[in-house]
């Protein structure tokens, strides 16, 4: 008898003597459920919620106070931080915001109307030559690392100056940055110049905290939600103040209830 035939006969005899043994499913294969028990459900993909509008909240004047900045990050929602150049915590906050995956902007000081408003030593002024404007702009951009865009700090005078805005916006365009017109003047030409140049841009819809009162700020947030529901989006600018972060925290459920998505500023650009 050959060796192969002997093995086959031995295997047959073993199975006849041990009928209770069963084959187990190979590793990695699904084992059928026991009778009477439902099949286990496979994990389903998460279905994204459909929103009726989007709101970007930009927080200006960041750089003075690190503790207030941290309170905004504790909200756990997209907030875009616009950081002043040359302030005590400017670079530190820019670095930390990047590590926490927040979007940041340069809050670029520009000349305002009126001698009572001081934009600081980092401001771009209408009396500057083109080269002086570009040097100041470059210094301010270098002072705040990791930014994706720029908006104006003050600037009610300079944003009315078509020449100055073209100089600034062409340089921002060359650097791949976007621009948000804070609309500190009703006669601003900044956004229209930005559109002509072709730089990604947007303009503000509403200021949240012209009055440092939580009730007032909550009312402004309601206005931003209404704008977003009507037009599809809204850009709201607030400031690094305890009252502002407190009001936003209280209103967070309203965004969800009204079907409004909070997004970073770059999501709303034209």
BAFI-3210 file (N, C-alpha, C; in Angstrom, 3 decimals, decimal comma, padded with zeros to 6 digits):
// residues 270
n [1|2|3|4|5|6|7|8|9|10|11|12|13|14|15|16|17|18|19|20|21|22|23|24|25|26|27|28|29|30|31|32|33|34|35|36|37|38|39|40|41|42|43|44|45|46|47|48|49|50|51|52|53|54|55|56|57|58|59|60|61|62|63|64|65|66|67|68|69|70|71|72|73|74|75|76|77|78|79|80|81|82|83|84|85|86|87|88|89|90|91|92|93|94|95|96|97|98|99|100|101|102|103|104|105|106|107|108|109|110|111|112|113|114|115|116|117|118|119|120|121|122|123|124|125|126|127|128|129|130|131|132|133|134|135|136|137|138|139|140|141|142|143|144|145|146|147|148|149|150|151|152|153|154|155|156|157|158|159|160|161|162|163|164|165|166|167|168|169|170|171|172|173|174|175|176|177|178|179|180|181|182|183|184|185|186|187|188|189|190|191|192|193|194|195|196|197|198|199|200|201|202|203|204|205|206|207|208|209|210|211|212|213|214|215|216|217|218|219|220|221|222|223|224|225|226|227|228|229|230|231|232|233|234|235|236|237|238|239|240|241|242|243|244|245|246|247|248|249|250|251|252|253|254|255|256|257|258|259|260|261|262|263|264|265|266|267|268|269|270]
n.u [000,858|000,512|002,086|000,470|-002,104|-002,353|-002,425|-004,837|-006,696|-006,275|-007,083|-009,810|-010,708|-010,182|-011,997|-014,405|-014,333|-014,391|-016,834|-017,826|-016,116|-015,690|-015,157|-013,414|-013,997|-011,693|-009,064|-009,943|-012,232|-015,787|-017,735|-020,740|-023,718|-025,204|-028,151|-031,159|-030,013|-029,402|-027,692|-024,507|-024,263|-022,661|-020,302|-021,585|-021,104|-020,521|-022,996|-022,809|-023,988|-026,408|-026,106|-027,708|-026,449|-023,350|-021,076|-018,331|-016,266|-014,167|-011,562|-010,295|-007,415|-005,693|-002,982|-002,245|-003,084|-002,639|-004,195|-006,878|-006,956|-006,627|-009,073|-010,814|-009,972|-010,827|-013,483|-013,811|-014,544|-014,363|-012,542|-011,194|-008,147|-006,973|-003,988|-002,129|000,847|003,980|003,185|003,162|002,544|002,307|003,850|004,080|001,405|000,693|002,239|001,234|-001,447|-001,224|-000,268|-002,513|-004,192|-005,668|-006,835|-004,994|-004,527|-002,873|-003,312|-003,365|-002,034|-003,362|-003,599|-005,903|-008,782|-008,601|-006,819|-007,027|-007,131|-004,872|-002,896|-000,545|003,024|003,515|002,030|000,788|000,971|-000,688|000,990|003,338|005,784|005,593|007,617|008,200|005,767|005,741|007,990|007,209|004,963|006,148|007,730|005,731|004,384|006,407|006,503|004,440|004,150|003,059|000,586|-002,467|-003,894|-004,912|-006,248|-007,505|-006,420|-007,937|-007,600|-009,450|-008,925|-006,833|-007,929|-009,593|-008,008|-007,118|-004,656|-002,845|-004,087|-003,913|-001,129|-000,631|-002,372|-001,612|000,898|000,187|-001,265|000,776|002,122|000,437|-001,635|-004,846|-007,374|-009,266|-011,610|-012,155|-013,946|-013,915|-014,554|-017,200|-016,659|-014,737|-012,441|-011,161|-012,079|-013,193|-010,919|-009,402|-010,920|-010,547|-007,832|-007,694|-007,178|-007,928|-010,683|-012,820|-015,482|-016,404|-019,440|-020,652|-019,967|-019,311|-018,948|-019,037|-020,072|-019,146|-020,800|-022,440|-025,095|-025,653|-023,758|-024,645|-027,008|-025,965|-024,761|-027,048|-027,955|-025,946|-026,432|-028,957|-028,310|-026,679|-028,541|-030,159|-028,504|-026,670|-024,149|-022,017|-019,800|-018,375|-016,914|-015,200|-013,628|-010,706|-011,876|-013,121|-015,935|-016,808|-016,014|-017,509|-020,143|-020,240|-019,876|-022,279|-024,054|-023,507|-025,152|-027,266|-026,320|-026,146|-028,836|-030,093|-029,079|-026,615|-023,321|-020,223|-017,227|-013,778|-012,224|-011,168|-012,909|-014,941|-014,211|-014,213]
n.v [-001,202|002,189|005,173|007,460|006,428|005,157|007,305|008,556|006,560|006,434|008,965|008,889|006,885|008,177|010,365|009,021|007,964|010,201|011,948|014,226|016,380|019,537|021,671|024,709|028,160|029,790|032,011|035,475|035,253|035,804|034,656|032,866|034,053|032,777|030,704|032,540|034,909|038,283|039,366|040,963|044,513|046,302|049,005|052,162|054,750|058,125|060,527|063,633|066,708|068,808|072,165|075,390|077,758|079,654|080,947|083,015|083,803|086,330|087,227|090,142|092,227|090,546|089,514|091,089|089,817|086,738|084,983|085,558|084,803|082,008|081,392|081,696|079,566|077,472|077,283|075,469|075,599|076,607|079,525|082,477|084,008|087,273|088,807|091,307|093,027|092,968|093,034|091,988|089,197|088,351|086,737|084,394|083,601|083,259|081,048|079,125|079,030|077,909|075,361|074,388|074,158|076,380|079,013|081,872|085,438|088,430|091,354|094,150|097,260|100,375|103,726|105,819|108,063|111,149|112,499|111,501|108,789|106,275|104,289|103,025|102,206|100,481|101,031|101,538|104,410|107,111|109,099|107,891|106,741|104,501|102,538|102,792|102,010|099,312|098,331|098,649|097,015|094,531|094,204|094,024|091,698|089,825|089,895|088,404|085,174|082,328|083,049|083,157|085,099|088,623|091,417|094,775|096,895|099,459|102,085|103,695|105,924|105,112|102,951|104,201|105,124|104,592|104,194|103,456|101,114|099,473|099,109|097,683|095,438|094,168|093,217|091,426|089,621|088,606|087,175|085,136|085,461|086,064|088,712|090,524|092,980|095,105|097,122|099,744|102,207|103,799|104,565|102,952|101,531|099,226|096,509|096,518|097,158|094,906|092,939|093,687|093,256|090,559|089,100|086,727|087,439|089,169|090,964|092,571|091,787|092,368|093,964|092,595|093,509|096,335|097,536|096,750|094,659|091,807|091,107|092,837|091,909|089,306|089,883|090,914|088,638|087,166|088,698|088,164|085,453|085,627|087,005|085,080|083,028|084,238|085,017|083,008|083,154|084,803|087,278|087,958|090,232|090,288|091,141|090,610|090,119|089,502|089,622|089,132|086,485|085,189|085,745|084,467|081,828|081,358|081,490|079,403|077,002|078,042|078,416|075,780|074,974|076,630|075,731|076,656|076,743|077,109|078,455|078,704|081,777|081,578|079,922|081,421|083,010|085,011]
n.w [000,000|-000,824|000,579|000,479|000,181|002,643|004,427|003,727|004,426|007,181|008,024|007,413|009,186|011,643|011,618|011,657|014,200|015,810|015,712|016,924|016,625|015,115|012,296|012,612|011,844|009,680|010,855|010,955|009,423|009,315|011,957|012,039|013,655|016,688|016,719|016,913|017,774|016,814|013,828|014,125|013,768|011,187|011,356|010,396|007,932|008,947|008,523|007,092|008,415|006,910|006,317|006,555|006,223|006,665|009,071|009,686|012,322|013,203|015,304|016,367|017,292|018,693|020,715|022,834|025,183|026,458|027,998|027,413|024,750|025,067|026,240|024,103|022,495|024,027|023,435|021,435|018,744|015,236|015,050|013,781|014,274|014,409|014,429|016,014|014,982|016,703|019,390|022,898|023,142|020,543|018,615|020,087|020,438|017,752|017,075|018,880|018,115|015,585|016,252|017,467|015,380|014,462|012,340|011,329|011,036|009,900|011,672|010,308|010,954|009,975|008,754|010,410|010,239|011,995|014,721|017,236|017,193|017,468|015,540|016,131|016,051|013,991|011,788|008,443|006,531|004,811|003,855|003,228|000,852|-002,003|-001,707|001,011|002,124|001,342|002,687|005,365|005,386|004,824|007,133|009,077|008,269|008,656|011,392|012,400|012,276|010,256|009,142|007,174|005,969|005,835|007,588|008,048|010,690|012,308|009,995|008,621|007,076|005,296|003,873|002,159|000,214|-002,919|-004,284|-002,220|-001,305|-003,528|-003,715|-001,329|-001,538|-003,911|-003,167|-001,125|-002,645|-004,273|-002,358|-001,790|000,056|001,609|001,782|004,114|004,249|006,792|006,875|008,134|007,319|005,618|003,119|002,052|-000,294|-000,430|-000,712|-003,298|-004,835|-004,268|-005,583|-008,235|-008,560|-008,155|-005,915|-003,363|-001,361|001,041|002,668|005,756|007,470|009,923|013,053|016,201|018,852|019,468|021,632|024,896|026,117|027,215|026,606|024,448|022,579|022,152|020,846|018,460|017,449|016,885|014,737|012,868|012,415|011,215|008,864|007,632|007,215|005,377|003,195|002,921|004,007|006,447|007,709|010,714|012,941|015,938|019,088|021,139|023,901|027,212|027,470|024,898|024,300|026,237|025,434|022,913|023,733|025,119|023,010|021,304|021,112|019,609|017,006|016,109|016,418|014,556|012,218|011,278|010,216|011,787|010,586|009,436|008,328|005,731|004,403|003,353|001,250|-001,736]
ca.u [000,000|001,330|002,014|-000,687|-003,324|-002,389|-002,835|-006,268|-007,471|-006,152|-007,913|-011,212|-010,990|-010,178|-013,242|-015,506|-014,251|-014,541|-017,847|-018,179|-015,212|-016,182|-014,169|-013,576|-013,748|-010,320|-008,905|-010,277|-013,533|-016,926|-018,399|-022,182|-024,327|-025,937|-029,585|-031,941|-029,331|-029,302|-026,367|-023,934|-024,313|-021,390|-020,301|-022,022|-020,410|-021,195|-023,626|-022,571|-025,184|-026,587|-026,304|-028,394|-025,569|-022,067|-020,599|-016,930|-016,010|-012,778|-011,272|-009,247|-006,631|-005,042|-001,558|-002,050|-003,473|-002,624|-005,265|-008,131|-006,805|-006,886|-010,512|-011,450|-009,668|-011,614|-014,818|-013,806|-015,149|-013,486|-012,450|-009,992|-007,499|-006,235|-002,956|-001,397|002,304|004,807|002,686|003,900|002,302|001,940|004,498|003,760|000,038|000,700|002,796|000,318|-002,645|-000,907|-000,191|-003,880|-004,919|-006,519|-006,410|-004,575|-004,338|-002,206|-004,203|-002,431|-002,378|-003,444|-003,904|-007,318|-009,139|-008,622|-005,572|-007,304|-006,991|-003,462|-002,742|000,708|004,242|003,596|000,988|001,057|000,405|-000,934|002,097|004,481|005,978|005,312|008,668|008,028|004,623|006,115|008,911|006,440|004,135|007,018|008,102|004,552|004,150|007,436|006,300|003,393|004,331|002,039|-000,724|-003,018|-004,554|-004,685|-007,316|-007,019|-006,630|-008,280|-007,504|-010,583|-008,385|-006,021|-008,743|-010,243|-006,939|-006,982|-003,242|-002,270|-004,661|-003,351|000,238|-000,700|-003,072|-000,796|001,935|-000,459|-001,589|002,032|002,525|-000,551|-002,471|-006,148|-007,617|-010,600|-011,845|-012,902|-014,943|-013,919|-015,074|-018,253|-016,116|-013,612|-012,315|-010,264|-012,653|-013,331|-009,571|-009,019|-011,596|-009,917|-006,515|-007,911|-006,803|-009,049|-011,057|-014,177|-015,643|-017,148|-020,878|-021,120|-019,111|-020,039|-018,766|-018,802|-020,396|-018,638|-021,908|-022,757|-026,418|-025,526|-022,992|-025,537|-027,909|-025,215|-024,611|-028,336|-027,987|-025,056|-027,148|-030,018|-027,660|-026,241|-029,718|-030,718|-027,567|-025,833|-022,917|-021,811|-018,507|-018,544|-015,652|-015,213|-012,320|-010,206|-012,435|-013,845|-017,371|-017,065|-015,925|-018,631|-021,359|-020,172|-020,092|-023,702|-024,835|-023,114|-026,285|-028,134|-025,793|-026,560|-030,291|-030,496|-028,474|-025,530|-022,004|-019,107|-016,105|-012,660|-012,423|-010,810|-014,022|-015,935|-013,565|-014,628]
ca.v [000,000|003,405|006,073|008,369|005,669|004,903|008,548|008,773|005,591|006,799|010,157|008,456|006,182|009,168|011,143|008,165|007,760|011,492|012,714|015,479|017,456|020,403|022,579|026,092|029,101|030,281|033,345|036,596|035,042|036,086|033,474|033,107|034,224|031,625|030,803|033,396|036,165|039,100|039,569|042,232|045,573|046,883|050,454|052,927|056,012|059,281|061,386|065,033|067,521|069,825|073,475|076,388|078,919|079,588|082,174|083,080|084,779|086,778|087,930|091,148|092,770|089,468|089,752|091,745|089,002|085,314|084,284|085,717|083,935|080,629|081,238|081,483|078,208|076,532|077,155|074,252|075,816|077,408|080,974|082,970|085,014|088,301|089,117|092,559|092,857|093,652|093,047|091,122|087,769|088,151|085,571|083,226|083,186|082,771|079,687|078,229|078,862|076,947|074,029|073,984|074,087|077,535|079,896|083,173|086,537|089,636|092,507|095,148|098,635|101,353|105,091|106,162|109,480|111,715|112,389|110,844|107,348|105,973|102,912|102,462|102,423|099,520|101,373|102,063|105,761|107,618|109,964|107,060|106,398|103,091|101,720|102,835|101,157|097,914|097,971|098,498|095,823|093,359|094,078|093,567|090,297|089,022|089,930|087,450|084,000|081,283|083,606|082,832|086,274|089,941|092,416|096,069|097,434|100,862|102,237|104,378|106,822|104,440|102,079|105,059|105,537|103,555|103,935|102,702|099,773|098,682|098,740|096,659|094,229|093,474|092,490|090,292|088,673|087,958|086,270|084,078|085,723|086,662|089,993|090,825|094,406|095,262|098,165|100,773|103,416|103,531|104,931|102,077|100,988|098,077|095,280|096,658|097,054|093,503|092,193|094,022|092,617|089,121|088,459|086,165|088,511|089,251|092,131|092,324|092,031|092,907|093,992|091,977|094,032|097,777|097,787|095,608|094,164|090,457|091,121|093,490|091,027|088,199|090,414|091,003|087,268|086,841|089,367|087,405|084,226|085,985|087,306|083,815|082,288|084,935|085,100|081,815|083,310|086,088|087,479|088,751|090,571|090,640|091,505|089,733|090,625|088,465|089,672|088,544|085,025|084,725|085,802|083,405|080,551|081,210|081,403|078,267|076,119|078,676|078,126|074,411|074,927|077,360|075,112|077,508|076,159|078,019|078,087|079,649|082,859|081,178|079,194|082,359|083,941|085,078]
ca.w [000,000|-000,905|001,752|000,319|000,469|004,078|005,110|003,463|005,224|008,596|008,237|007,389|010,435|012,737|011,577|012,073|015,642|016,508|014,967|017,599|016,239|014,044|011,727|013,060|010,746|009,690|011,452|010,099|008,802|010,186|012,517|012,067|014,972|017,193|016,412|017,793|018,047|015,593|013,271|014,562|012,771|010,779|011,542|009,226|007,749|009,526|007,528|007,404|008,537|005,880|006,951|005,726|006,065|007,343|009,717|010,116|013,380|013,253|016,550|016,164|018,422|019,431|020,933|024,127|026,336|026,139|028,711|026,664|023,580|025,455|026,486|022,801|022,025|024,832|022,860|020,638|017,428|014,375|015,217|013,106|015,115|013,687|015,423|015,823|014,974|017,687|020,766|023,805|022,919|019,138|018,015|020,913|020,108|016,369|017,109|019,588|017,296|014,530|016,862|017,796|014,098|014,208|011,253|011,833|010,100|010,386|011,864|009,777|011,334|008,891|009,221|010,540|010,314|013,341|015,480|018,516|017,006|017,250|015,045|016,613|015,272|012,884|010,821|007,110|006,486|003,458|003,461|002,842|-000,553|-002,283|-001,108|002,469|002,439|001,177|003,762|006,593|005,214|004,966|008,546|009,819|007,909|009,315|012,846|012,777|011,416|010,049|008,774|005,859|005,421|006,452|007,594|008,501|012,032|012,039|008,544|007,992|006,059|004,278|003,010|001,158|-000,701|-003,934|-004,556|-001,101|-001,245|-004,627|-003,328|-000,281|-001,964|-004,909|-002,449|-000,466|-003,705|-004,652|-001,281|-001,636|001,229|001,327|002,456|004,640|004,493|008,045|006,619|009,176|006,671|004,635|001,800|001,747|-001,648|-000,298|-001,271|-004,755|-005,399|-004,152|-006,634|-009,512|-008,585|-008,225|-004,657|-002,615|-000,431|001,572|003,529|006,997|007,518|011,199|014,239|017,307|020,207|019,596|023,035|025,671|026,934|026,749|025,986|023,141|021,687|021,791|019,827|017,203|016,956|016,267|013,424|011,979|012,052|010,264|007,582|007,043|006,764|004,222|002,068|002,868|004,781|007,123|008,350|011,933|013,591|017,354|019,618|022,202|025,151|027,967|027,194|023,580|024,383|027,053|024,621|021,909|024,420|025,407|021,777|020,478|020,765|018,617|015,672|015,784|016,290|013,356|011,051|010,803|010,436|012,072|009,723|009,374|007,374|004,366|003,776|002,823|000,324|-003,138]
c.u [000,891|001,131|000,799|-001,968|-003,463|-002,854|-004,316|-007,113|-007,432|-007,034|-009,381|-011,591|-011,084|-011,487|-014,432|-015,526|-014,464|-015,561|-018,189|-017,269|-015,804|-015,049|-014,455|-013,315|-012,320|-010,231|-009,265|-011,617|-014,636|-017,564|-019,889|-022,699|-025,041|-027,411|-030,304|-031,296|-029,193|-027,853|-025,806|-023,950|-022,903|-021,444|-020,712|-021,241|-021,234|-021,746|-023,448|-023,889|-025,228|-026,920|-026,984|-027,548|-024,296|-021,717|-019,128|-016,808|-014,517|-012,592|-010,053|-008,505|-006,019|-003,552|-001,256|-002,130|-003,553|-003,784|-006,597|-008,095|-007,147|-008,370|-011,270|-011,178|-010,469|-013,053|-014,929|-014,479|-014,184|-013,633|-011,149|-009,414|-006,692|-005,286|-002,220|000,108|002,954|004,280|003,347|003,761|002,039|002,543|004,167|002,376|-000,027|001,200|001,816|-000,947|-002,407|-000,873|-001,570|-004,789|-005,962|-005,948|-006,072|-004,366|-003,442|-003,237|-003,363|-002,847|-002,315|-003,928|-005,411|-007,538|-009,033|-007,349|-005,779|-007,180|-005,543|-003,300|-001,434|001,851|004,374|002,640|001,549|000,286|000,282|000,210|003,333|004,577|005,637|006,347|008,551|006,853|005,002|007,079|008,165|005,561|004,961|007,409|006,934|004,238|005,159|007,204|005,255|003,493|003,061|000,665|-001,160|-003,682|-004,275|-006,016|-006,801|-007,389|-006,770|-008,310|-008,658|-010,130|-007,703|-006,866|-009,577|-009,269|-006,671|-005,537|-002,628|-002,799|-004,144|-001,938|000,206|-001,268|-002,316|000,309|001,350|-000,801|-000,345|002,482|001,515|-001,448|-003,825|-006,319|-009,077|-010,684|-012,722|-013,981|-015,050|-014,328|-016,147|-017,786|-014,907|-013,634|-011,526|-010,827|-012,777|-011,968|-009,108|-009,654|-010,959|-008,559|-006,644|-007,485|-008,056|-009,408|-012,501|-014,272|-016,566|-018,635|-021,294|-019,995|-019,919|-020,042|-018,357|-019,161|-019,963|-019,668|-022,354|-024,117|-026,380|-024,837|-023,848|-026,546|-027,230|-024,973|-025,912|-028,447|-027,114|-025,729|-028,231|-029,436|-027,264|-027,424|-030,309|-029,813|-026,666|-024,556|-022,859|-020,434|-018,689|-017,180|-015,914|-013,801|-011,971|-010,602|-013,150|-015,340|-017,715|-017,020|-017,078|-019,924|-021,373|-020,450|-021,589|-024,528|-024,483|-024,281|-027,183|-027,644|-026,254|-028,061|-030,781|-029,874|-027,357|-024,191|-020,986|-017,880|-014,962|-012,893|-012,154|-011,923|-015,030|-015,397|-014,159|-013,444]
c.v [001,248|004,259|006,980|007,653|005,404|006,116|008,790|007,854|005,969|008,002|009,788|007,791|007,160|009,943|010,294|007,980|009,040|012,361|014,045|016,620|018,240|021,273|023,992|027,026|029,604|031,660|034,430|036,445|035,321|034,796|033,740|033,243|032,949|031,795|031,682|034,718|036,964|039,192|040,901|043,250|046,069|048,395|051,166|054,224|057,148|060,174|062,842|065,799|068,549|071,140|074,440|077,635|078,757|080,960|082,017|084,164|085,065|087,578|088,824|091,471|091,683|089,777|090,400|090,754|087,533|084,573|084,386|084,847|082,492|080,388|081,023|080,070|077,160|076,388|075,897|074,375|076,638|078,907|081,401|084,121|085,981|088,985|090,404|092,297|093,585|093,721|091,936|089,633|087,432|086,873|084,295|082,694|082,633|081,326|078,715|077,984|077,862|075,526|073,481|073,939|075,185|078,350|081,269|084,160|087,590|090,740|093,747|096,570|099,584|102,686|105,338|107,663|109,923|111,463|111,656|109,314|107,039|104,518|102,258|102,625|101,482|099,864|101,812|103,361|106,243|108,491|109,185|106,924|104,922|102,189|101,677|101,957|099,684|097,454|097,757|097,250|094,555|093,125|093,548|092,101|089,381|088,910|088,926|086,238|083,161|081,824|083,118|084,034|087,513|090,681|093,691|096,353|098,931|101,063|102,943|105,369|106,042|103,560|102,879|105,469|104,410|103,197|103,058|101,274|098,895|098,216|097,564|095,346|093,470|092,659|091,269|089,207|087,898|086,934|085,165|084,226|086,288|087,950|090,101|092,314|094,537|096,336|099,128|102,127|103,010|103,851|104,068|101,613|099,673|096,823|095,362|096,570|095,594|092,672|092,454|093,340|091,105|088,372|087,880|087,123|088,375|090,559|091,804|092,615|092,744|092,914|093,454|092,799|095,506|098,266|096,565|095,070|092,817|090,417|091,741|092,553|089,842|088,640|090,530|089,621|086,807|087,468|088,614|086,115|084,523|086,298|086,008|083,004|082,919|084,845|083,874|081,918|084,684|086,106|088,432|088,984|090,955|090,965|090,622|090,291|089,495|088,444|088,993|087,028|084,468|084,696|084,701|082,055|080,323|080,968|080,193|077,325|076,710|078,430|076,743|074,345|075,581|076,787|075,927|076,882|077,256|077,533|079,097|080,642|082,422|080,432|080,127|083,270|083,864|084,699]
c.w [000,000|000,351|001,676|000,670|001,958|004,845|004,940|004,325|006,701|008,919|008,286|008,694|011,599|012,768|012,002|013,576|016,438|015,769|015,624|017,189|015,063|013,545|012,216|011,886|010,822|010,291|010,447|009,403|009,805|010,641|012,605|013,492|015,374|016,864|017,428|018,125|016,761|015,122|013,777|013,438|012,457|010,992|010,266|009,137|008,355|008,416|007,949|007,449|007,423|006,573|005,986|005,510|006,870|007,921|010,062|011,174|013,420|014,538|016,338|017,464|019,292|019,545|022,264|025,294|025,943|026,797|027,971|025,407|023,930|025,728|025,170|022,290|022,794|024,337|022,007|019,283|016,564|014,649|014,542|013,915|014,253|014,672|015,057|015,804|016,154|019,096|021,587|023,465|021,449|018,545|018,782|020,560|018,695|016,315|017,760|018,777|016,177|015,089|017,194|016,571|013,923|013,053|011,828|010,686|010,736|010,493|011,558|010,159|010,133|009,448|009,280|010,330|011,773|014,119|016,802|018,413|016,629|016,788|015,479|015,625|014,078|011,740|009,472|006,971|005,043|002,961|003,015|001,329|-000,741|-001,613|000,411|002,902|002,377|002,264|005,072|006,539|005,412|006,423|009,371|009,520|008,586|010,818|013,326|011,853|011,281|009,631|007,394|005,199|006,243|006,511|008,237|009,944|011,876|010,517|007,870|006,921|004,937|003,359|002,013|000,050|-001,697|-004,244|-003,465|-001,068|-002,378|-004,295|-002,345|-000,816|-003,056|-004,236|-001,730|-001,479|-004,131|-003,618|-001,019|-000,421|000,800|002,120|002,868|004,911|005,738|007,945|007,799|008,619|005,676|003,223|001,412|000,288|-001,619|-000,975|-002,783|-005,445|-005,364|-005,263|-007,991|-009,649|-008,734|-006,980|-003,994|-001,493|000,017|002,345|004,689|006,824|008,801|012,224|015,414|018,581|020,259|020,998|023,846|026,653|026,377|026,050|024,592|022,147|021,244|020,730|018,471|016,606|016,298|014,877|012,419|011,512|011,027|008,886|006,883|006,514|005,498|002,998|001,919|003,673|005,425|007,757|009,519|012,566|015,039|017,795|020,815|023,567|025,883|027,662|025,867|023,638|025,212|026,244|023,565|022,555|024,681|024,144|020,911|020,152|019,687|017,193|015,219|015,543|014,997|012,080|010,433|011,189|010,724|011,310|009,889|008,225|005,945|003,652|003,102|001,737|-001,067|-004,033]
res [x|x|x|x|x|x|x|x|x|x|x|x|x|x|x|x|x|x|x|x|x|x|x|x|x|x|x|x|x|x|x|x|x|x|x|x|x|x|x|x|x|x|x|x|x|x|x|x|x|x|x|x|x|x|x|x|x|x|x|x|x|x|x|x|x|x|x|x|x|x|x|x|x|x|x|x|x|x|x|x|x|x|x|x|x|x|x|x|x|x|x|x|x|x|x|x|x|x|x|x|x|x|x|x|x|x|x|x|x|x|x|x|x|x|x|x|x|x|x|x|x|x|x|x|x|x|x|x|x|x|x|x|x|x|x|x|x|x|x|x|x|x|x|x|x|x|x|x|x|x|x|x|x|x|x|x|x|x|x|x|x|x|x|x|x|x|x|x|x|x|x|x|x|x|x|x|x|x|x|x|x|x|x|x|x|x|x|x|x|x|x|x|x|x|x|x|x|x|x|x|x|x|x|x|x|x|x|x|x|x|x|x|x|x|x|x|x|x|x|x|x|x|x|x|x|x|x|x|x|x|x|x|x|x|x|x|x|x|x|x|x|x|x|x|x|x|x|x|x|x|x|x|x|x|x|x|x|x|x|x|x|x|x|x|x|x|x|x|x|x]
***
